[in-house]
Amino acid sequence: MTQDHSGRMPWWKKALVWLDKENDRQLSYHSMPAPVSRAVQDNEVWLPAVLHASGSTHAEKAAQYCQCQFDIRKTGKVECVTTSAVILRNIVRDELASRQGKPPAPREMSIQVFVDRLDAAGLGAWGKRFSTSLPVIGGFMHPLLQLPHVLDMLAREFKDTYGRSFRWELTSGNTFDDLFDTLNNNRPTLIHGIWSSRVVNPWTGEIDLDIANLLGGFPHTMPLVSYSANDVWRFYDLGWRPGQPGNGFYQMTSEELINFWGRHYPLDSYTKRFSMTTLILDPE
């Protein structure tokens, strides 16, 4: 239960509380989506493409692909899309390499190497990611405007190297069953959503004028890893480093996922509700 500080607030602070409530009203998803079907509820499935690495369990194998966005110098806070793209790049690389009998390399490309590569390309790479050196927007990769160009670049590179590659789809209005199908069909997938945040902390009354709080939430993109029969969705935890507590995954129930995946900015300026980017690999 949140605490009510409104009676002790000056008018300007009450205005900020009103802004938080209005943001929630505008950005949150207020309908009930279709529930997870029985076929999904009764299954546990991991993305097969993340199981090429070494490890005694699926979780240990999959965790080998996780990278931490905060390892990117200066701009880690906004590097979730960049980090997710590199993780998917390495997952697809191992899937294609395995078809040719080549060993896995879960971290063949690090996010810092990828960032340095784009930064070195200068202005010509801004269509893929804003240079680290730029103020405010430095390091940001937009999932609608820039990520597609990165995926096209990676697809061409894989075609040249392995003779096989992938195509991608960006879709919105998806269901839990759609999300489950990407795992079942071995299609590496990113989901896009908004973490809820507030200007006025509802517990302490403290004020944080971070731009994300003023907008009503912080945008985030992360790769899907698995679904468990106890209604737990696993995604790569982009804030995790090997050796730290945890196992490299961020877990959510379907209800928790609604609050993130179903939240959007006005004019769908990040992505639409329930959006995901899915990679469809060429057949063997």
C-alpha positions, 0 to 999 in steps of 0.5 A, a space after each residue: 500500500 502506498 502512503 498518502 502524502 497529499 495532505 502535507 504537500 505544497 500545491 506544486 508537489 500536488 501538481 507533480 502527483 497529479 502528473 504521475 496519476 495522469 501518466 499512469 492513466 494515459 500509458 497503462 494498459 487497462 483491459 484484460 488481455 487474453 490469458 495464457 492458453 492451457 497449451 502454454 500453461 502446461 509446458 516449459 520451453 527454452 529458446 533452442 538457439 540459446 542451448 548451444 553453449 556449455 553447461 549442465 542445465 538449460 539455465 547455465 547454457 542460456 546464461 552464457 549469452 547474457 551481457 551487461 548494458 552498463 559495461 558500455 562506457 558512459 552510456 550504459 543506462 540507455 544501451 538496452 537495445 544495443 545490448 539486446 541486438 548484440 545478444 541476439 547476434 551471438 545467439 543467431 551466430 551459434 545457431 547458424 554455426 552449429 549447422 556447419 559443425 562449428 563450436 559455439 561462441 556465446 560472446 563472440 562479439 561483446 557489446 563494447 566491440 560493437 559500440 566501438 565499431 559503430 562509433 568509428 563509422 562516424 555520422 554514417 552510423 547514426 542511422 543505426 545508433 547515436 554516437 556515444 559522444 553525443 549529449 543526451 541521446 548518445 548511445 541510444 538505439 531506437 527500436 523502430 527507427 534504428 534497430 531495423 538497420 542494425 538487423 539488416 546489417 547483421 543479416 547480410 553479414 551472416 549470409 556472407 559468412 554462413 550462406 544462411 541468415 534471417 529475416 525480422 518482423 516487428 509486430 504489435 498487439 501480440 498475445 502471450 501465446 504469440 510470445 510462447 510461439 516464438 520460443 516453440 519455433 526457435 525464433 529469437 525475440 526482443 520485447 519492447 515496453 515501459 517500466 513504470 516510474 514516478 516523479 513523486 515517490 509514493 512511499 517517501 514523497 521524495 521527488 526525482 525529476 529524471 526525464 523518464 519519470 516526467 514521461 511516466 516510465 523508462 523504455 526498455 528492450 530485452 531478449 526472451 529466453 524461456 517460459 516455465 509451466 508455473 507461469 514464469 517468463 524469463 528474459 535476459 537481465 541486462 544489468 547482470 554480470 557474471 559473478 554477481 548474485 542472480 543467474 542472468 535472467 529477469 523473471 516475470 509472471 504474465 500479470 507482471 509482464 502486462 504492466 511492462 509490455 502493455 505500457 506505451 508512450 504517447 503517439 507510440 513514440 517508443 513502440 506500440 503496446 505488446 510489441 516484439 521484434 522476432 528473428 526468423 531464421 532461414 531453413 537448414 
